[in-house]
Amino acid sequence: MFQPKTARGLTLGDSSFSTVNGALFANSGVSCLPSFKEVACASASDSSASDYEAVILTAGEDGGRPLAAEGDDADDGDVLLAKVDVIWKEHYVKSGETLSDIATAHGIPMSDIVKANELKNANRLSEKQLLLIPNDSSAVESTLEEVLTRKARLVAVREKVLPIKITAYVVADGDSLWSISNSQSLEIDTLIGCNDLANINKIRPGVTLRVPNQDGVFYKVKKDDTLAAIAKRYAITADRIREANGDAVSTLVAGKEIFLPGARPERPEAPARAAGTAAPQKGEAVKATGGTRNFKWPVVGKINSPFGWRRHPVTRRRDFHTGIDIKASRGNPIHASRAGVVDYSGWMGGYGKVVVINHGDGNSTLYAHCSTLSVSKGQRISQGQVVAKVGTTGRATGPHLHFEIRKGNNPVNPLGYLK
């Protein structure tokens, strides 16, 4: 009998469990999860829009002001995405005003306004809705990046920490950790941080996973731990830990588990860089470095955000970036960094459209925020083969490739492996 652990380190009462298509059902307080096969993802997978499509900018919530940095090290020099010149105008929709009226007033095609503002229905405008009007057609892409950045700020402000709830999920045939994370709207690092997994590329049917109701990890309290020290170690705030765990953290007890919302698993030290090579700086053109490394660059572009700890450019929270962001034009081809077999191809929450390739030696690569996908699960891929195209799907504020290399469960700095 399986007894899922709660965030307080307790076990739920005896219950009888049965499985159907990967979901665990119980007549207890444990909720039930649908398996990946039962989740209707077609609309998301077919969409080329970002995760912010449904967010509407208004006079009261325009997202124009950067969020305040969290923590005491607000001015620690973390990487921020490059700023662009203001090449748009703000327009607040008036009562009875149509998109045609607005386009005529600003002397710009309606299609440019639709694209720059990610409008799903051009005939549905709200009074006091904020539109950013690009100065001309060449400014549409940059204006869209500003719109997405503002929407991302609003999403971050509205984000709430929930009281932690745990659900049990039984792995079904055909499941992968990637597909499960997508079906439960969680980051893969959350599943890694909540379960004892030897290899994320090999999970057996019948294995039971703990699935929380929000991103984060479980942490076993150590002797002499304090909430402030734990929060600092995982780059979150003590208040967020309290919100998730309630009375369970009023007194810390060594050996008990608590949930750290928004945290990621601790990372091992990055491998040493080969002699004579240096990581490209933010904004520096990406170039192959040669040597004995066997991963190839998936796209040519500039690194907007490197691997490792950073202050997130939108949320302004300390955040561990598990890959590198390479800026490239929308629609540019993305090439497989190494040969392998496609483990996952589809939508994956904030990553948007994603391809994951298993290279068969414990290594895997991930390609995120794609506009279109060119391969399917189970397909054998050769090095350099086009697997997708650059886009802004998921939680992205501009066209780029988020690229990860994982050795087993751990993301590693791609700059130490690319040639």
N, C-alpha and C positions, 0 to 999 in steps of 0.2 A: 504493500500500500504506500502510495506517495503522499507525503505531508509537506506541502510547500512552506518554506520559511517566510515569515513576515519580516518587515524592516526592523522589528524589535527583537529579532532573534528567537521568537516563539514559534510554535507549530500550531496549525489549525487543528480543530477536532477531527476525530475519525470520520472519514467519508468514503463512499464507494465511488470509484472513478471508472469511466469507460472512454474509449477514443473513437472518433469518427473523422476520417479524412484529415488526420493530423491535429484535431482539436481535442482538448481534454474537457470532459463534462463532469460536474460533480454537484451533489446536493449539499454544498457548503458555501462558505463565503467566498470561495475562489471563483472568479468569473471565467467565462468560456471564450476561447479565441477561435475564430475561423481559420482554417488552413489557408495557405497561399492560393490554392487552386479555387477556393470559393470566393475570393475577393474580386470584385469587379474593377479591374484596372484598365480596361480597354480605353476608356475616355482619357485617362491620364496618359497612357502610353502613346496615344495618337496625338496628343497635344504638343505643340511647340512652345507653349506659353510658360511663363515662370510661375512659381508658387504664389506670386503676389497679384495674379490677374483679378481676383475678386476684391482686392483692397482698393478703396476709392479715396483719393485725396480730397479734402474739403478745406473751407476757410478755417475751421476749428482744428483740423488735423492735417496739416500740410506736409509734415515730415521734413521741413526745411532746415530745422536746427539739429546739428549733430548731438548725439546723446552724450551725457556726462560719463566720463570714465569711471569704472568701479575699482575700488581698492586704493591703497596709499601710494602706489607707484604709477600714478596717472600720467606722469611726464617722463616715463622711462625710456623713451626713444623707440618704442615698438613700431613696426612697419605699418604704414597706412597706404591704402591705394591712392594712386596719383589723382590729383584734382584736375579738372578741366575748366577752360574758360566758360563763362556764362554766355551761351549762344542760343538762349531761349527766352521767352517772355511768359510770365504767369498770367493766366486768364481765368477769372471766376465766372462760371456760367450764370447768366441772368435768367429770370423767369421767362419761359416761352422761347428762349434762344435755341436755335438748332446748330448742329455741327456745320451745316452749310453757311449759316450766318457768320459763324466764327471764322471759318476758312476764308470767306470773302473779306471780312474785316481785316484779317492779317495778311491777305494776299498770298495764301499758301494752299496747296492741294489738300482736300479732306483726307486723302490717304496718308499723307505725312503726319497729320495730327493723330489719326487712328493708330498708326504704327508707333509713333513716339510716346503715346500714352497707354499702349497695350489695351485699347478699348475693345471689349468683346462685342458690344452692340452699339454702333454709332448712333442709333436712334433713341438710345436711353441715356439721356444726360439729366443730372439732378441740379436743381438750383443750388448755387454756391459750391458746386463741384469745381475743383481746381484742375485745370489742364495746363500743361507746359507746351507752348507753341514754339517749335524750332524756327530759327531765323530763316533757314532755307533747307532744301532737301539734303544737303551735305551734313546738316546738323542733326538729322533724325536719330541716328544711332547714339550719339552722345546725349541727346535729350532723353532717349529711352533709358540710358544708364542712370541718369539723374532721377527719373521717375521711379525706377526700380529701387534705387537706393533710399528714396523717401518712403516708399511703401515698406521696405525692409525695416526701417526705423520704427514705423508704426506697429508692425508685427512684433518687434522686440519689446516695445513699450507695453503692448497688450498681453504679452506672454506672462502666464501665471504659473507659479509652482503649486502643484497639487499634492494633497496628502497621499503618501505612497500606498499603492495597492499592487499586489503581486498576482499574476496569473500564471498557470502552468500550461505549457505547450508541448505536445508530444510530436516529435519529428515524424513526418510521413514520407513515403516513397516519393522521390522527385524533389523534395525540399532541399534547399541550400540555406546557409546562414544569411546569404544575401537576400533570397526571396522571402525568408521569414521576417527579416528586419523591415523589408518593404511592406509586407502585409500587415505588420503591426505598427507602422509609421514610426519606427525607431531607427537610430543610427546603429550600424553594425557593432560599433565599439560599446554600445550599451549592452547588447547581448553578450559580448565578450566579457565585459566588466561585471556581469551578473551571473555568469556561469563558469564552471571549471571545464574549459575546452582545450584539448591538446592541440588541435589543428582545425582552423575554421574551414579549411577546404575538405574536411572529412568528418561529417556528422552522420551518425547511423540512424536509420529509421527506428523508432521506438524510444529514443533518448528523450528525456523530459527536460525542458528548458524553463528557467524562471524568466518571466517577462514582466517588467514593470510598466506602469501606466504613463511613463515619461522618460526622457533620456537621462542617463546618469549611471552611476556604478554603486555597488555595495562595498562597504568598507568595514573591516573587522577592527574594532577599537582595541588599541594597545594600552598597556599600563602607562599611566601618567599623560595620556593624550588629553588635549583640551580641544574644545570646539573651534577656537580661533586658530590653533595650530593646524588642525585638519583642513579647515577652510583655506588657509594660506597655501598649504601643500598642494591642494587640488585646484587652486585659482578660482574659488567660488566664495560666496559670502556666508558667514555663519547664520545670517537671517534666513537664507534660502534653505539651509540644512534644517533649521527649526521649522520652517513652513512645511517641509516634506515629512518630517518625522514626529512633530508634535512633542508630547511628553516623553517620548522614547529617548530624547537627548537632553532632558533636564538634568539628568545625572548620567555620566558616561560610565559604562561598566566594561572592563577589559574582557575581550572575547565575544562580545555581542556585536551584531551587525547593525549598521545604520546606512541609510541611503543618502548619497551625495548627488543632488539634482544638477544636471548639466555638466558633471565631471566626466573625465575620460580615464581609462585605465592608465596606471603609471607606465612610463616608457623606459626601456633599457637605454643605456648610452648608445649614441649613434656610432656606426663604424668609423674608423679613422679614414681620413681622406687620403687618396693616393698622393705620393710626394710630387710636388710641382704643380698641383692643380688647386684651383680656388673656386669657391662657389660664386656664380654670377650674382651681382648685387641686384636689388630691386630696380627694374627698368632697363637692365643690361640685356643686350641681345643674347639669346640662347644659342650656344654653339656646341657642337660635338667635341669631346675632349680626348678621344682616342684611348690608347692603352688597352688593357685586357678586359675591360668591362663589357658585358654582353647584352645590356639593355640599350636600345636605340631611342632617340628622342621621338616622341609620338607626333609632335607638331613643331614648327619653327615659330618663335615669337619671343616675347619678353616676359620675364618672371615678375608678375605683379605682387605675388605673396609667396614667401619661401616656406619651407618645412620648419615646424617647431613652434615654440611659444611666441605668441604675438598678441597684440591688442586688436580684437576683431574690428575691422574698419566700420562696421555698422553698429553692432551692439555695444562696442567699446569695453567689452569684458575681456579679461585675460583668457586666451583660448589656445588650445594646442591644435595647430594646423597639421593634419595627417598626410598632407601631400604638398605639391607645389601647384600654383595657379599660373598657367602660361597664357598670356593674352594673345589672341589671334582673331582674325576676321571671321564673322559668322559664315558658316558653310565651308570653311577650309577642311580638307580631309584630315582625319586622325588615323595614324598608323599604329599597328600593333608593335609594342616595344620589343616583344620576343614572341617566338612561336609557342603555341599551346592550344588549349581547348576552352571554348567559351563556357564559363560557369554560370553566367547570368547576362541577360540582355533584356532590358526593359526599364520601367520606371522604378525609382528608388527614393521616395520622399524628397528631402531637400537636395539630394544629388541630381534630381531630374532624371533624364534619360541616361542610362549607364550601361557600360559594357565591362564585365569582369572576366579576365582571362587567367586560367590556371595553367602554370607552366610546368607542372608535374614534378617539381623538385622542392616543393614546400613554398615556392614563391608564387605570387599572383600580382596582377596589375589591374588597376581600376581607372576608367576613363569616364568623367562625369560632366554634366550640364550639356550633353550633346543635343544638337537640333534633330538629327536623324540617326538611326542605327542601321548598320549594313550587315550585321551578322546575327545568328540565332544561337540559343543554348545548345551545347553539344557539338557545335561546328568546330572543326580543326582549323587553326589559323596559322599562317606562316608569318615570320618576322617581316614587318614592313607593309603587310596587307592593310588596306583601308577597312576600318571597323566601324567608323562613325564620322560625323561631321560636327564641327564646333558650333555651339549654340549658347543659349541662356536659360535652358529649362531648369526647373527646380528653384532653389534659393540662390540665384545668381543675379548680379546687378549689371553685368556687361558680358559680352561674348568672350569666353576663355575656356580652356581645358583645365579642370582639376584632375591632376594625375597622381596616383598613388602606386607605390611598390610596397607589398607586404611580404615579410618573411615569417611564415606561420601566422600567428595571431597579431604580430606587431608591425605597424607601419614604420618604414625606415626612410631616411632622407634619399630621395631619388638621385640627388646630385652625386652621391657616393657610388652609384651603380650605372649611371648613363654614360654612353660613349659618343 
